[in-house]
Amino acid sequence: MNMKKFLFKNIFAVNIKDLDVLSLDTLKEMDYLENLPKTQRENIGLTPFLDDSNLFEKVGNCLFFKVKKEKKDVPTSVVNEILEKKKKEYFKLNQTKLPKKEQAALKEDIIVSLLPKAFIKSTYIEFYIDTKNNYLIVNGSSSKKMEEIVTLLKNLGIDFNISLIEPNFDLTEEMTSWVKNNEAKEPFNIGTNCSLFDPITAGEIVYKNLEIAENNEQLLQNLEHNNLVKELELDWHERITFKLNNEFILKSISITDSFEETVDEDVGEAEDIYNYFQGTMNIFVEDISEIISDILKK
């Protein structure tokens, strides 16, 4: 069974406070577009995390949720084709072009008329709430997904407050120092990907598959010219690698053989998807909470 299907590829974490965990039991599965009025274009809500009857899955002190976003796809080319036909009919009848305002209204009417036959496109956002460490963790690398999750939960009647996770030091300066010295603080090791930015011009320089070492003259030269590290690949305990962004976002998370060996030892030959999910994610969430803690240590 492929454990990577469960693991979060990116992590945007915030502190969550004043959450009544019991209120999460009142959450309901979404009403799907196929059951809503034919003219409704999109919808968002909670859907079972493992495609079974449970709306969320509990792993240790963490609750895993999945958000489904549905949107009806009305091809622009089809809309434009019908619109052009209507415009020609109007010109033929009135010997003048259809006014711009009426074109916009007609286009909207065309879209509405096509909605009942439109295909539904679905996208998903996964997140979990770590009730032990008071984290809300979204599988994403942008604030937009976090905003969507927070807005949805609020709209569903869940009360809580969030705040950014902010180290008591400047993360940009810290990572810049690591690269200059070719050494990160324990238990991290520097990887081979690094992004710099110029704080004045906002220009960026990206290094890929590059050995970040003292003899890398170009890299050091750019740092000497006041460029700063925006994103840095790190290895944690030779178990998990990721790119740390200076906005405290973990990107491109990847597991190593060491992590897989731990899962194999704990989970074994489990064929049941639920038990495999439980075993894998129990290890993953513990590692992630430790990674966040280790980053915050000065």
Disulfide bonds with the S-S distance in Angstrom:
none
